[in-house]
């Protein structure tokens, strides 16, 4: 698992849609704290229907388990804000949507929540691909608002999708 603090240059959704469409790559998302923002950034781009198959907004554990298919034992053992839950979310979304890639986001957008180990602004981002699942622990800048945390995490998720396929071109 990598850790990222939001300082990398961001790929644009337009660039992602154009390149993934050209390559025939499809994506999906499973989002908790971002509430569908990753999918929104993609669907803001004309032609995104060639790329985005669908998205799950799984804000509660019941929906993560019952609709998405996350293993309840993972949440019981590690909590819903964890690398293992992000990995499960991405993997389940990819399987359910039948996509090339799927991205997930689960974390503490604030202003409440958080723990000593994972304070507000911590988001776990997962990417499932034919090669397996990778997870990154993303930390928004200190003092970021809820909106800023969600936006930064969603933009980073686009970067991770891009890197899963096009990292040599970034």
N, C-alpha and C positions, 0 to 999 in steps of 0.2 A: 504494500500500500504506500502510495506517495502522499506527500503533504504539500499543499499549495496555499499561498497567501494572496492570490489575486493580482499579482503584478505583471503577469505575462501578457503579451500582445494578443488581443482577442481576434478570432476569425469572425467574419460577419456571417449572419444567417444567409444572406444573399449568395455569398461565395460558396458556402456549404451546400445550399440547394442546387446551385449551378453544377458544381463538381460531382455531387452524389447522383444527380439526375443523369449526367453524362456517363457515369460509370454504372448506372443501374443499381445503386445502393439504396436500400430502404431502411428507415429508422422508426423507432417508437420510443415512448417515454413512460416511466412510472414515477410520478412526482408526489411528494408529500409537502414539504415546506415551501416549495416553489409554486404549488397550486396550479400547475398547468402552464406556467410562464415559459418553460422550455419549448413546449409545443406551440405556444403563441408566437414566440420569436420566429420559429420556422414557418408557421402558416401566414405570417405577415408578408412573406415573399411570394410573389406570383409564380406559379408553377410548382409550388411546394407539394401539391397532391401527388406528384411523381415520386416523392421522397418519403413523406410522412404517412405511415400506415394508420397510426392511431396513438392515443395516449390514455393513460390511467392516472386519475388524480386520487390517490389512496391516502387520504388524510388521517383516517383512523386505522387502528390495528385490525379491527374487524374486516375492513375492506381490503387491507393489505393481505390478510389471510384468506378470506372468503372469496374475493373476486380475483385478485392478482395471483394468489396461490403461494404466498410466502409461507414458509414452514413456521408454524406457531412456536416451535421449540427454539428457533433462532431468536425470535423476539423475547421469549421468556428468559433465555440465557443471556443475551447481549443487549437487549432493548431495541426499540424501533429506530433509535438514532445510533447506528453503529455501522462499521464497515461490512459486517456480515449481512445485515439487513439490506444495505445498499446493493450488495452483490446479488442477494436473492431477488430483490425487486427488479434489477436489470435483467437477470436471467429469466425470470418468470415473464416479464414483458416481452422479451424477444421470442420466447416460445409461444406465448398466447397470440402475438401479432404476426408471427412468421416472418420477421424482418431480418435483414442482414445484421443490423446493430440495434441495441436498445440502451438508453441511458436512464439512470435513476438519480433521485435527489431526496435525501432525508436528513433533517437537521433541526437546529434551533435558530429560527429567524428573529425571535425576540418579540417584544421586549422581555417577556418572561421566559422561563425554562432555563435550560443549560445546567451543567454540572461543573465540578472542579476540573474534571478531565476534558469535558466538551462544553466550553462556555457558549453563551449566546454568540451567534455568528459562525458556529461550526456546522458545516454541512458535509455529509458523506455523499460522494458522487460515484456511481458505478457505471461501467460500460461493458455490456455483453456483446461479444462478437463470435464468429466461428472459431476463433482461437482461444476462447475462454472469457473470463471476467476479470477486469481490473477495477480497483477502487482507489479513489483519492480522497484524502481528508482536506477539505477546503476551509480556510479560516478567513472570514471577512475582516477588513481593517477594524481596529478597535474603535468603538463609538459609532459604528455604522448603524443606520436605522433599519427597521424591519424591511422596508422597501429596498434599501441598498443591499442588504444581505441577500434577499431573494433575487434581485437583478444580477448581482455579481456571481452568484451561484449558477444561475441560468446561463449566463454568458460563458462561464467556465465550462459548463456542461457541453456547450457547442464546441468549444476548443477540444474537449476530450473526444467528442465524436470525430472531429476533423483529424485529430492525431491518431486515432485508431486506423485511419485509412491513408491519410495524406501527410504524415508528419515530416517527410523529407522535403515537402514543398513549403512548409511554414517559415 
